[in-house]
Amino acid sequence: MVILVVAVCALYASPNLYGEDPAVQVSAGRNAEVNTQTLEQVQQTLQQQNIDAKGVALEEQQILVRLNSDDAQLPTREALERALGDDYVVALNLAPATPDWLESLGAGPMKLGLDLRGGVHFLMEVDMSAALGRALENLEEDFRTSLREERLRYRRVELVENGLEVQFRDAETLEQAVSFLEEKNPQLRIVEGDELTIKATLTEQRLKEIREYALKQNITIMRNRVNQLGVAEPVIQRQGADRIVVQLPGIQDTARAKEILNATATLQFRMVDLDHDVRDAVEGRVPPGSQLLMDRNGQPQLLEKRIMLTGDHIVDANSAFDEYGRPQVSIKLDSEGGDKMSRGTKDNIGKPMATVFIEYKPTPEKDDEGKTVFEKHEEVINVATIQARLGRDFRITGLDSPQEAQNLSLLLRAGALVAPIQIVEERTIGPSLGAENINLGMQAIIWGLCLVLAFMVLYYKKFGIVANMALLVNLVMIVGVMSLIPGATLTLPGMAGIVLTVGMAVDANVLIFERIREELRDGRSPQQAIHHGYDSALSTIADANITTLIAAIILFAVGTGPIKGFSVTLAIGILTSMFTAIVGTRAIVNSVWGGKRLEKLSI
C-alpha cells in the first residue's frame, strides 16, 4: 500500500519536472471564430516572419503557439496581431510542457500564485451613477406595470434627476396612485407637484443599498467570470466604497482578462413595434413609446421601449447548435423571469420579438469628479417570431459563429455587471520576479531540509536514515497532492508552509524514536521496543497534528489570498507527514529489522 500511494503521488508530481514553454495564445473576439483557416494563417505568418515555433496547435477553440525562448514572445505577438487584425485577441502565456501520456492521465504541474508565477493585478472602480440609473430604469418599468395592473390611468412616466415623474389624468386618480405607490414602495419619497404630477425620489438609505448591492454583485460576477477564465486561486476583494482588487496569477498579457472582466454585456427582450413604420423612424419621427436600434447587419429595427425581460433573471446559459447546425445559446431563467417571459409572450404569439445586446464602453470624456464616462451601445442581435408561450427555458439563434455563442453564454452565465467598471490601476508582475521568489523559497526549503537530514543521521544513526527517507517521500507527496487538487495553488507563504512542514514532519519520528529508546532502557527486547514505541507514540502524534490541522482549517476558512495558500500547504503537509512518519517508516523498519533476532538497534 505504501509503495502504491508513493508511486501515485510521484507520478502526479512528475509534471513539475518538465517546466513550461513560453507561448502566444490566439483566441477569437465577439465577431470572429478560431478554426483551421485561422490556424493556417498563423502558421503562414510564422513562416513569413522566420519565427521558429516549437509547436502550433488548435486546442479548445484557441491556437497555442509554443516558442523556444521568452525573447520570441513579443515579436510573435506583434506579427500575429498585424496579420489577424482586431477581431482576434493575441496574448502572451506560459504553456505546461507536460508530455501527452501524463496529460492523458490527468496529471499537470502544480499551479503557482501571483507572487511565484507572475500575473496581472487590477484595481477597478465601479461606476455608481450607472448603477443608480439602472435601478431607476427598473423602477420606471415597475411603475408602469403596477399602475396598469391597478387600472390607474396615467399620461406619462419619465426619468428625472434621482427619481421619476408621473403625470395623471385627474386629481382623484392621482390621490389613489399616491397611496398605492407609497404602500408598495416604502423606500421612495413621493411628493405632489404641479399639473397633476408626482415626483418619486429614492431615500438616502435606498441609495446606500443600491451602491452596496452594485459593489457586492460586481464582486460576485467578477469571481464567476474569473472561474470561467480558468485562473487558479485568484484574489478578488473589495477596497474602499467603490473599488475592487482582482489578481490573476499566471496571466502575462492583460488583453483577454480585460476583455472578459470589463465586459458589461447583458440582454433585453423587447417586442418589435408593428404599429408604426420603421421608415418614418429612420427619418427622425420616432414614436414616443418606441426606440430605433440597428441590428448587426446595419438594418434599422423599431422596438417598443417596454422591456419584457432583462438579463438579470438569467441563471444559466450554454452555447450549442440547433437542429440545422447553426450556433445558438440556450437560456434558463429564474422563477420570476420565467413568469415575466410567460406573461409577455402570452398575448404575442405570432409576433416578432427582438433580443437586444447591451454593453457599456469607456470614452475619453471625464465627468465632474474626474471619472471616465461610459457610453451605452445597444445592438439587435436577433429577431424571432414567437411560436408559442415561452417559460423558463428558451434559446437565442441567429448568431454569427460558435465563438460568439460561447462568449455570449459565458458572459450571461457569469452575470451582467450591475454597473460598468473602469480599470484605474494595472500592474503586471513579470515571471522574472516570480522566478526570484521561487529561487529564494527553494533555498529556504533546501537549507531547512539539509539541516534536518544531517541532525537525524547524526543523532539517530540508521533509524535517522529511515526518517530522512520518509521526509523526502513526504515532500514528493506534498507536490503530488498539490498538483492533483484542482483548486490548490502554491504561493510564497505556501512555500513557508512547506518549510514548516519539513520541521513538523520529523517531529513524529523524534517522538517514536525517543519512545523506542525509553523502551530499550527499560530492558525490553529490540522487537518489543519497536512495537511499543510506535503504539505508545501514536496518540501523542495524533494530538499534536490534529490541533495544528484545526488551526490550518481555521486559517483557510477566514483567510484570503496568501493566508489561504499557507494553510493549504500546511494542511496537506500535516496529513502526508502523518502517513509517512507512522505508516511509511513502520513499513521500512519492519522490512529491515522485523522478524530478526536482534541484540541491539542502531538508534
ChimeraX attribute file (.defattr): number of C-alpha atoms within 10 A of each C-alpha:
attribute: neighborCount
match mode: 1-to-1
recipient: residues
	/A:1	9
	/A:2	13
	/A:3	9
	/A:4	9
	/A:5	12
	/A:6	17
	/A:7	16
	/A:8	13
	/A:9	22
	/A:10	19
	/A:11	17
	/A:12	25
	/A:13	24
	/A:14	19
	/A:15	22
	/A:16	19
	/A:17	10
	/A:18	13
	/A:19	12
	/A:20	16
	/A:21	19
	/A:22	20
	/A:23	28
	/A:24	24
	/A:25	23
	/A:26	27
	/A:27	21
	/A:28	23
	/A:29	18
	/A:30	18
	/A:31	16
	/A:32	16
	/A:33	20
	/A:34	21
	/A:35	15
	/A:36	13
	/A:37	10
	/A:38	19
	/A:39	19
	/A:40	12
	/A:41	14
	/A:42	22
	/A:43	18
	/A:44	13
	/A:45	18
	/A:46	18
	/A:47	12
	/A:48	10
	/A:49	12
	/A:50	10
	/A:51	17
	/A:52	14
	/A:53	17
	/A:54	13
	/A:55	12
	/A:56	19
	/A:57	14
	/A:58	16
	/A:59	10
	/A:60	9
	/A:61	16
	/A:62	19
	/A:63	22
	/A:64	25
	/A:65	27
	/A:66	25
	/A:67	22
	/A:68	15
	/A:69	13
	/A:70	12
	/A:71	10
	/A:72	17
	/A:73	20
	/A:74	14
	/A:75	12
	/A:76	24
	/A:77	20
	/A:78	12
	/A:79	17
	/A:80	24
	/A:81	17
	/A:82	10
	/A:83	14
	/A:84	17
	/A:85	10
	/A:86	13
	/A:87	14
	/A:88	21
	/A:89	19
	/A:90	26
	/A:91	24
	/A:92	23
	/A:93	22
	/A:94	21
	/A:95	18
	/A:96	19
	/A:97	18
	/A:98	19
	/A:99	12
	/A:100	10
	/A:101	9
	/A:102	14
	/A:103	15
	/A:104	9
	/A:105	10
	/A:106	11
	/A:107	21
	/A:108	24
	/A:109	23
	/A:110	23
	/A:111	24
	/A:112	22
	/A:113	29
	/A:114	30
	/A:115	23
	/A:116	26
	/A:117	25
	/A:118	22
	/A:119	23
	/A:120	20
	/A:121	20
	/A:122	21
	/A:123	20
	/A:124	22
	/A:125	23
	/A:126	22
	/A:127	22
	/A:128	20
	/A:129	14
	/A:130	18
	/A:131	21
	/A:132	19
	/A:133	16
	/A:134	15
	/A:135	18
	/A:136	21
	/A:137	17
	/A:138	12
	/A:139	16
	/A:140	20
	/A:141	16
	/A:142	12
	/A:143	18
	/A:144	17
	/A:145	13
	/A:146	16
	/A:147	15
	/A:148	12
	/A:149	10
	/A:150	11
	/A:151	11
	/A:152	17
	/A:153	17
	/A:154	19
	/A:155	11
	/A:156	12
	/A:157	18
	/A:158	14
	/A:159	16
	/A:160	13
	/A:161	9
	/A:162	15
	/A:163	22
	/A:164	20
	/A:165	20
	/A:166	23
	/A:167	19
	/A:168	20
	/A:169	15
	/A:170	14
	/A:171	12
	/A:172	11
	/A:173	15
	/A:174	21
	/A:175	14
	/A:176	12
	/A:177	22
	/A:178	17
	/A:179	11
	/A:180	15
	/A:181	16
	/A:182	14
	/A:183	11
	/A:184	12
	/A:185	14
	/A:186	12
	/A:187	16
	/A:188	19
	/A:189	14
	/A:190	21
	/A:191	12
	/A:192	15
	/A:193	12
	/A:194	7
	/A:195	11
	/A:196	18
	/A:197	20
	/A:198	21
	/A:199	21
	/A:200	22
	/A:201	20
	/A:202	21
	/A:203	16
	/A:204	12
	/A:205	10
	/A:206	14
	/A:207	18
	/A:208	12
	/A:209	12
	/A:210	19
	/A:211	21
	/A:212	15
	/A:213	14
	/A:214	23
	/A:215	25
	/A:216	17
	/A:217	17
	/A:218	22
	/A:219	20
	/A:220	16
	/A:221	20
	/A:222	23
	/A:223	19
	/A:224	17
	/A:225	22
	/A:226	23
	/A:227	14
	/A:228	14
	/A:229	15
	/A:230	10
	/A:231	18
	/A:232	20
	/A:233	26
	/A:234	20
	/A:235	18
	/A:236	20
	/A:237	18
	/A:238	16
	/A:239	12
	/A:240	7
	/A:241	11
	/A:242	17
	/A:243	20
	/A:244	22
	/A:245	17
	/A:246	22
	/A:247	24
	/A:248	25
	/A:249	26
	/A:250	25
	/A:251	25
	/A:252	20
	/A:253	17
	/A:254	18
	/A:255	13
	/A:256	21
	/A:257	20
	/A:258	12
	/A:259	13
	/A:260	18
	/A:261	21
	/A:262	20
	/A:263	19
	/A:264	21
	/A:265	21
	/A:266	22
	/A:267	22
	/A:268	18
	/A:269	23
	/A:270	22
	/A:271	25
	/A:272	22
	/A:273	22
	/A:274	12
	/A:275	9
	/A:276	15
	/A:277	14
	/A:278	20
	/A:279	13
	/A:280	12
	/A:281	18
	/A:282	14
	/A:283	8
	/A:284	10
	/A:285	13
	/A:286	17
	/A:287	18
	/A:288	8
	/A:289	10
	/A:290	17
	/A:291	17
	/A:292	18
	/A:293	19
	/A:294	15
	/A:295	18
	/A:296	13
	/A:297	9
	/A:298	10
	/A:299	9
	/A:300	16
	/A:301	22
	/A:302	25
	/A:303	25
	/A:304	22
	/A:305	17
	/A:306	17
	/A:307	15
	/A:308	19
	/A:309	21
	/A:310	19
	/A:311	20
	/A:312	17
	/A:313	19
	/A:314	24
	/A:315	17
	/A:316	17
	/A:317	24
	/A:318	18
	/A:319	21
	/A:320	17
	/A:321	14
	/A:322	14
	/A:323	6
	/A:324	6
	/A:325	8
	/A:326	14
	/A:327	21
	/A:328	24
	/A:329	25
	/A:330	18
	/A:331	20
	/A:332	20
	/A:333	22
	/A:334	16
	/A:335	14
	/A:336	12
	/A:337	21
	/A:338	20
	/A:339	15
	/A:340	20
	/A:341	22
	/A:342	17
	/A:343	15
	/A:344	20
	/A:345	20
	/A:346	14
	/A:347	11
	/A:348	16
	/A:349	15
	/A:350	13
	/A:351	15
	/A:352	18
	/A:353	22
	/A:354	25
	/A:355	22
	/A:356	21
	/A:357	19
	/A:358	20
	/A:359	19
	/A:360	21
	/A:361	17
	/A:362	15
	/A:363	10
	/A:364	7
	/A:365	11
	/A:366	12
	/A:367	9
	/A:368	7
	/A:369	6
	/A:370	8
	/A:371	13
	/A:372	20
	/A:373	20
	/A:374	20
	/A:375	13
	/A:376	12
	/A:377	12
	/A:378	18
	/A:379	19
	/A:380	24
	/A:381	20
	/A:382	18
	/A:383	20
	/A:384	16
	/A:385	14
	/A:386	17
	/A:387	12
	/A:388	13
	/A:389	15
	/A:390	18
	/A:391	20
	/A:392	19
	/A:393	15
	/A:394	14
	/A:395	14
	/A:396	19
	/A:397	19
	/A:398	14
	/A:399	18
	/A:400	17
	/A:401	16
	/A:402	22
	/A:403	23
	/A:404	21
	/A:405	25
	/A:406	20
	/A:407	19
	/A:408	23
	/A:409	21
	/A:410	20
	/A:411	22
	/A:412	26
	/A:413	21
	/A:414	22
	/A:415	26
	/A:416	25
	/A:417	28
	/A:418	27
	/A:419	23
	/A:420	28
	/A:421	27
	/A:422	19
	/A:423	17
	/A:424	12
	/A:425	11
	/A:426	13
	/A:427	12
	/A:428	18
	/A:429	19
	/A:430	18
	/A:431	19
	/A:432	12
	/A:433	14
	/A:434	21
	/A:435	15
	/A:436	14
	/A:437	18
	/A:438	19
	/A:439	13
	/A:440	14
	/A:441	20
	/A:442	16
	/A:443	12
	/A:444	15
	/A:445	19
	/A:446	14
	/A:447	12
	/A:448	16
	/A:449	19
	/A:450	12
	/A:451	11
	/A:452	18
	/A:453	20
	/A:454	13
	/A:455	14
	/A:456	21
	/A:457	17
	/A:458	12
	/A:459	11
	/A:460	18
	/A:461	15
	/A:462	16
	/A:463	20
	/A:464	24
	/A:465	16
	/A:466	21
	/A:467	30
	/A:468	25
	/A:469	17
	/A:470	25
	/A:471	28
	/A:472	14
	/A:473	20
	/A:474	28
	/A:475	23
	/A:476	21
	/A:477	28
	/A:478	25
	/A:479	23
	/A:480	26
	/A:481	22
	/A:482	24
	/A:483	25
	/A:484	19
	/A:485	11
	/A:486	13
	/A:487	12
	/A:488	20
	/A:489	25
	/A:490	28
	/A:491	30
	/A:492	22
	/A:493	21
	/A:494	23
	/A:495	23
	/A:496	19
	/A:497	22
	/A:498	30
	/A:499	23
	/A:500	17
	/A:501	25
	/A:502	24
	/A:503	15
	/A:504	21
	/A:505	27
	/A:506	22
	/A:507	19
	/A:508	24
	/A:509	28
	/A:510	18
	/A:511	17
	/A:512	23
	/A:513	22
	/A:514	15
	/A:515	20
	/A:516	26
	/A:517	18
	/A:518	15
	/A:519	19
	/A:520	20
	/A:521	11
	/A:522	10
	/A:523	10
	/A:524	15
	/A:525	17
	/A:526	21
	/A:527	21
	/A:528	13
	/A:529	22
	/A:530	24
	/A:531	16
	/A:532	18
	/A:533	21
	/A:534	21
	/A:535	13
	/A:536	14
	/A:537	20
	/A:538	16
	/A:539	10
	/A:540	12
	/A:541	18
	/A:542	13
	/A:543	11
	/A:544	14
	/A:545	20
	/A:546	14
	/A:547	10
	/A:548	16
	/A:549	19
	/A:550	12
	/A:551	15
	/A:552	21
	/A:553	16
	/A:554	13
	/A:555	17
	/A:556	19
	/A:557	12
	/A:558	9
	/A:559	14
	/A:560	15
	/A:561	19
	/A:562	21
	/A:563	18
	/A:564	25
	/A:565	26
	/A:566	24
	/A:567	23
	/A:568	24
	/A:569	28
	/A:570	27
	/A:571	24
	/A:572	21
	/A:573	28
	/A:574	24
	/A:575	17
	/A:576	22
	/A:577	29
	/A:578	22
	/A:579	18
	/A:580	26
	/A:581	27
	/A:582	20
	/A:583	15
	/A:584	23
	/A:585	22
	/A:586	17
	/A:587	16
	/A:588	17
	/A:589	15
	/A:590	14
	/A:591	11
	/A:592	11
	/A:593	14
	/A:594	16
	/A:595	9
	/A:596	11
	/A:597	10
	/A:598	11
	/A:599	8
	/A:600	10
	/A:601	17
	/A:602	8
	/A:603	16
